[in-house]
Amino acid sequence: MTVSVVQFGGSNCDRDAVRALQDVGVDAERTWHEDGLPDDP
């Protein structure tokens, strides 16, 4: 399972959130809000 941290224009800490999740072993990625969430395989 991959966690998506949704990124909006002007948002901050999204990179920090992804990094913190990855540091504890979670597969995480940033997703731009207009792109929608990736499909569940």
LINMO-V851508 format. One record per run of one state. SS is the DSSP state (@ for helix, = for strand, . for the rest). FROM is the first residue (numbers start at 0). TO is the last residue. If there is no record, write none. Layout:
SS | FROM | TO
SS | FROM | TO
This chain:
. | 0 | 0
= | 1 | 6
. | 7 | 12
@ | 13 | 22
. | 23 | 25
= | 26 | 31
. | 32 | 40
